[in-house]
């Protein structure tokens, strides 16, 4: 059974040179100005949109910036090169990334501090609020929290810790990610099947103009996005600004039908997202992945849950609960443990593929020459420099963590930082290089903390270096496919680190001081933050002893028999796919869909089915595969333009409301 489609055909299909012969600088004065534009205009829009609709302006920021700068440069007779476009794409994606999608948090690293400020004063955190360390967040009655002043001296220690740990995180991200790229791409020659698609989307407008097919498709998507954005984002944002209440023509984040069908299907999680973005996402995702995810989510959340409830296997479910609460309870009772088992099966498969690759490489070593030398002119840095950056940053994080929580086992921090993180990152990078999907071991940190015997809350706020950097290898592969010099990324990161901190602090300080969070003006935050605070409070108490000796939530939720069942089922499914010659994409889609909301997977499948059934037949499969990434880019741009326009008016309204006249 083939592990993944080869990248050379995919790259050729999308019009990308698989092995660029020349590489050019991507970080220039134009891209530096673009970074300032993104930080000043896109970042605050992303903050607002994430709180309102649970999504950032990542795609909008990327394409709006590229369109604006490409058109200005073209009219100045100095058009942007493909390499400059990709670095703009890279910086926009990094600067406007959603910090936590479940909580609707965007706007840089200070978003986490705002969440901590809400959590420490929430009802869910009352049992542990006094134990939350002040080096992570001031107390609930602190002047800095009561008056929502991020510049207050009570915040200085959390901000200093954030500065140090984020710098170490970026060095680890770049160092380990680059080393994994050199190993998996240069040495092992893994295909990275999704990298050509991402690279094609990032450079779609390098030939924009009236004579370009990409420009026409992009414009079509933009018009659709503009119309949809008015209904989905514009009306809720403007109504909350004018009337103090968000009026939604389409429910955000989705329409919840769980309580409507509880008499027929108790414990079923039923809903439907009306975001057209899910349908467009189905256009570009592999059909096998989307189908597998949809089948798994509907099978698990709609069909199996009522059966489990009938046999008494969902004791935490309370009839009448909405979809979010129902999903939380059924995960706790059943799907969390089963999902851990399935992920363990995927990890075992990844380890097996890794050893098989080493075995095959030894067998064909006489036929293929592996070289550690990078292609000439690619702008690489010595691997030992990258590894030194990773080692140095990990050492600093271990030292800081040990200083903050001195009684927590230091050997466990060292194990996570220097053994588990690089091993998991390598396995994940190989799986992404082969199949486009990484691996994860959910709740590993939680289980380790419980097993260590540590009984304090502060460990959950310590920067213990437990990370998976496998996905970064694909990012560097995208850089290579666009013919961009590798060191352009390092230059861009060096500029973005201080820029995002200044912008994130400035906008969050203003925004938080002007608005109570959450509130009715931010539908997504108002709906999700109380649920998320309950989840966080439960997780942060799993290692705290209970006076009555009762088992905590985590101990109840982790069921070894279900974990074993999930692991065995995952391995058997993978084996059957091989026997029946079923593409592994179906397996990975099914495995990843077990924990997803059907509200999102069903619209994605509708998009994938419509694209394959109608649009691919109308335009031709190869042509449609070229159109789809550009179409969704235009749609994201159009939606983002409406969102940014509405958000700009809302932010101006908030600023004027604070004036004394």
Beta strands, then each sheet from edge to edge (+ up, - down):
strand 1: 98-100
strand 2: 105-106
strand 3: 255-256
strand 4: 271-272
sheet 1: 1+ 2-
sheet 2: 3+ 4-
end
